[in-house]
Amino acid sequence: YPLIVCLHGAGFSGEAYLDRWIPRLGDRYILACPTVAMGAWWTRYGEDLVLQVLRDVQDRYHVDPDRIFLTGMSNGGIGAWIIGMHYADRFAGLAPMASGIDDVLFPFVENLSHTPVYVIHGQEDQVMPVQLSRDLVKEMERRGIPYHYREHHWTHPLAGGHFFPKQELPDLIAWMDEHTRVRLPRSISLVRDATHLTPFHWVRIDMTEHI
């Protein structure tokens, strides 16, 4: 089965997202919605939790390793960007929602050359300005990264433009249906720092001169 790992936003739990996904997925996907009990998804603790969830689910269920997707909302969307960039070779695609990253991390976007990204952001987002995603889209365009950008107009009575837009899920799931991981690309472009000297596709960097 294909697997979707969904990372929740601040103040929520993974369980809160189940009802949004399950009616639209049916029994075609395995869905994992972990809860980060402390810190944030972009911390080492959050990253390690996601990697452990991947191991646990793959040990227990028949997961297609070429159909694993990482998505997240707000805090979770930031985690999807950062974890997805460092471990892009493990995913068939990323789908960050209502999020963004500091431009100091833009060099790591290069790691997504074989991992497509589906970006969702609300025009009226008052918490994570939509310009964050627009800037990332420009960076992906500049680097030739495969992406699909969806900028929506939906708002929520309590959350304004910063919320999980379940109206967008049918198109996102259809996109996931069409994508499979590139397991052995003929060429790769890799950006690493001293905190992530892990194998990437068929390349491993054991040492760096600068942090």
C-alpha positions, 0 to 999 in steps of 0.5 A: 500500500502507499503511505501518507505521513501527515504532520500536524500544526502547533496546538493540534495532535495527529489524531485531529487530522484523521477525519479529514483524510480517511473519508477521502482515502478509503482503503487505498492508502495507509495513513500515519498521523503522529503527534510530536509531544514536545518541540516542533517538527523541524527539530531533531526530535521531530525529525527522529520521530518521523523516521521512527514512524516510517520504520514502524509502519513499514515493519508492521504493514505492506508498504510500497517503499516507492509510494511514501508521501510526506505532508504537513500543515503549518508547523508540520508543513515546515517539518515536511519541507525540512525533513523532506529536503534532507531525506528526499530519496525516501519519498515519492513526493512532499505536500507542505501546506500553509508553511515555508522556510527561511531562505538560509535553507534554500540551498537544500531545495536542490535535493528535491530534483527527483522528488516532486512537491505539491504546495498548498497555501491560502491567499488570506493566511495571516499566520504564515504569509503566502509570500513564503510559499511564493518565494519557495516556488520561485526557488524551485522554478529557478532550480528546475524542481518538479512542483505543483502550486495551489494558492487557494482562497478558502477561509475558516470562521475561527482560523481565517486563511491559516487552516487545513483546507480539506477542500483541496484534498481530492486534487492532492490525492489525485496527484499522489495517485500519479507519482512514484519514487525515483529509486535510482536516478541516473544523476543527482545534485546533493546539498549536505551539512554536517548534521545530515551525513546520511546516504542519499540515493547511491551517494554517501558523504562522510565528511565536510570541511565547513558546518 
